[in-house]
Amino acid sequence: MNFQNHLFEARKKTGLSQEMVAEKLGVSRQTISKWETGETIPDLYQSKRLAQLYQLSLDELIELDVDLKEIEKIIKNTDEKRESKID
């Protein structure tokens, strides 16, 4: 699950609408929508406020499910590209 999905799921679990969240944070409903669709992301200050509103820690809110094998593959590919440029 990615960050925007975490935002959406956390909001749904609290039973709040985008409009209610927007009002509590002093932003537009469109801003909340953009955060939840991944078009933009909240800054750290707003992320902390969202976590408090959703009764989560900031870590819980931003936790991303990243596959370790995928990270290792990216690192390996990056290393191989660097080595080929040096040769």
VMD Tcl script that draws the C-alpha trace (Angstrom):
set ca {
  {0.00 0.00 0.00}
  {1.34 3.44 -0.83}
  {1.11 6.74 0.98}
  {-2.01 8.02 -0.77}
  {-3.81 4.76 0.02}
  {-2.78 5.09 3.67}
  {-4.28 8.58 3.73}
  {-7.52 7.39 2.16}
  {-7.86 4.33 4.42}
  {-7.03 6.30 7.56}
  {-9.68 8.90 6.72}
  {-12.29 6.25 5.99}
  {-11.57 4.46 9.28}
  {-12.23 7.66 11.19}
  {-15.50 8.19 9.32}
  {-14.53 11.64 8.12}
  {-15.29 13.08 4.71}
  {-12.69 14.91 2.65}
  {-14.57 18.11 3.39}
  {-14.45 17.51 7.16}
  {-10.71 16.85 7.06}
  {-10.14 19.91 4.89}
  {-12.06 22.10 7.32}
  {-10.10 20.81 10.32}
  {-6.77 21.41 8.56}
  {-7.71 24.71 6.96}
  {-7.19 23.51 3.39}
  {-9.54 22.89 0.49}
  {-11.35 19.62 -0.14}
  {-9.50 19.48 -3.46}
  {-6.21 19.49 -1.57}
  {-7.29 16.43 0.41}
  {-8.37 14.75 -2.82}
  {-5.01 15.48 -4.44}
  {-3.19 13.98 -1.44}
  {-5.33 10.86 -1.58}
  {-4.85 10.39 -5.33}
  {-1.11 10.99 -5.18}
  {-1.24 14.11 -7.35}
  {0.49 16.01 -4.53}
  {1.65 15.11 -1.04}
  {1.16 16.94 2.25}
  {4.15 18.66 3.80}
  {5.55 17.39 7.08}
  {3.50 19.82 9.16}
  {0.23 18.76 7.50}
  {1.23 15.09 7.69}
  {1.65 15.43 11.45}
  {-1.74 17.09 11.73}
  {-3.32 14.33 9.65}
  {-1.75 11.67 11.86}
  {-3.16 13.37 14.96}
  {-6.58 13.72 13.35}
  {-6.60 10.05 12.34}
  {-5.24 9.01 15.76}
  {-2.11 7.43 14.28}
  {1.56 8.00 14.77}
  {3.29 9.76 11.90}
  {5.18 6.52 11.23}
  {1.93 4.60 10.92}
  {0.51 7.16 8.55}
  {3.48 7.26 6.18}
  {4.40 3.59 6.38}
  {4.89 2.22 2.90}
  {4.82 -1.46 2.03}
  {8.02 -1.79 0.06}
  {9.22 -5.15 -1.15}
  {12.80 -5.74 -0.01}
  {13.57 -7.79 -3.13}
  {12.50 -4.86 -5.30}
  {14.85 -2.51 -3.44}
  {17.73 -4.96 -3.80}
  {17.02 -5.25 -7.54}
  {17.09 -1.46 -7.97}
  {20.38 -1.20 -6.05}
  {21.93 -3.99 -8.13}
  {20.82 -2.35 -11.40}
  {22.20 1.00 -10.25}
  {25.54 -0.57 -9.33}
  {25.75 -2.39 -12.67}
  {25.07 0.83 -14.59}
  {27.78 2.65 -12.65}
  {30.30 -0.11 -13.32}
  {29.53 -0.12 -17.05}
  {30.11 3.65 -17.22}
  {33.49 3.32 -15.47}
  {34.73 0.64 -17.92}
}
mol new
graphics top color blue
foreach p $ca { graphics top sphere $p radius 0.5 }
foreach p [lrange $ca 0 end-1] q [lrange $ca 1 end] { graphics top cylinder $p $q radius 0.2 }
display resetview
